[in-house]
Amino acid sequence: MPTPIALRRVLPALALLLWMPAPAPAGPVLYLDTFVVSTSREECLRDMRRMLEQAGLTGRITPVTFTDARGRRVQDGWDAHHPRLELSASVKCVPTDETGALGVAGRDQEATWRLYGELHRRLQAF
């Protein structure tokens, strides 16, 4: 017959387990994609901004720029943030290479995946 466990030993252990904080959520999630750019830089940037806005990323949209070989600042993408959720996306248009890139990041894996899926589907339309 098993030995009964003394209640005075079980209660402190149970109290410790109930007191422990919940595990911290995992860090941010990042999804990346590439696509073909068959338009001019200006057209691609216009289309990508519209795509970001239609997906609800209207909190803050800022241009992404680089310095070209002549020392000029050239825009080649957008960073966009959701107005209420911890979600952001970045798109880049490089028509000289006929390539583009999309990145979506967020703390909530489900919400980040949904936004990535929506943007990915929208890219297929271009």
N, C-alpha and C positions, 0 to 999 in steps of 0.2 A: 504494500500500500504506500503511495507517495506521501512524503512528509509535507504537512501543511505549511504554507508560506506565512510567516508572521506578517500581519497587517501593517505593523509599524515599519516594515521594510518596503512594502509595496507603495504605500501612500507617498513617501518622499520621492520615489522614482517616478511615479505617475505625475506628481505635481511638477517635477522638473521637465518632463516631456511636454506637458500642457503649457508651460511657461515659455519654452523655447520659441524664438521668433520663427516665422515662416521663412523658408529659403529665399534668398534674394533672387529676383528675376534675372534671367540670362542677359548678357550684354546685347547691344544692338544687332539686328539682323541686316544683312546686305545682300541684295540680289543684283546681278549685272547681266547686261545683254549688249550685243552689237547688232548693227543693222547697216544696210547699204544706203548711201546717200547718192541720189542721182539728180539732184537739183543744185542750184547755187547756194552758197553759204547763207545769203539773205533769205531765200525761200525756206531753206531748212530751219533756220532760226525762227522765222515767223510761224511755220507749221508746228515746231516743237513747243513754242510758248503757248500757242492755242491748245495743243494737246494737254499740256500741264494744267492749264486753267480749266479745261473741260473735265479733267479728272479730279478737280476740287483742290488743287494745290495753289491757292490764291492768297495764302498768308503773307508770303514775302517771296518775290521772284527777282533774282539779281543776275546780271550778266556775268559770264565767265569769260575772261580775256587772257591773251598771251601777248608777248612782245615778239614781233616778227624779226626777220634778219635785218630789216632797215630801221629797227628801233621803234616801229609804230605799234600801238596797242590795237589788237584785233579781237573782236568778239567771236568766240566759237562755241558758246553754249549758254545754258541757263542752270541756275540752282533755284529750286522751288521748295516751299515749305507749306505744310497743311496748316490752316488757320487755328485748328483746335487740337489736333492729335500730334503726337511726336513722330511725324512722318516727313521725309524729305526725298526729293529726287533730283538728279542731275543728268542733263543731256548734253551731248557734245556732237557738233557737226564738223566733219573734216572732208569737204568735197574734193580736195586735191588727192586724197587717198581713196575717195568714194566710200568712206566709212563713217559710222556714227556710234556713239556709245550711250547707254542708259544705265543708271545706277539708282536703286531705290533702297533707302535705309529707314529703319524704325525700331522701336523697342518692343512693340507687340508683333510677334511673328505672324499671327493671322492677318492683322490689318496690313502689315507690310507686304505679305504675299498677295492679298487682294489688290492692293494698289499696283504692285508689279505686274500682275496678270492683266489688269485693265490697261496699263500703259503699253504692255507688250502687244495686246490685241489692237490697240490704236496704231501702233507702229506698223502693223501688218497692212493697214489701210493706205499707208503712204507709198 
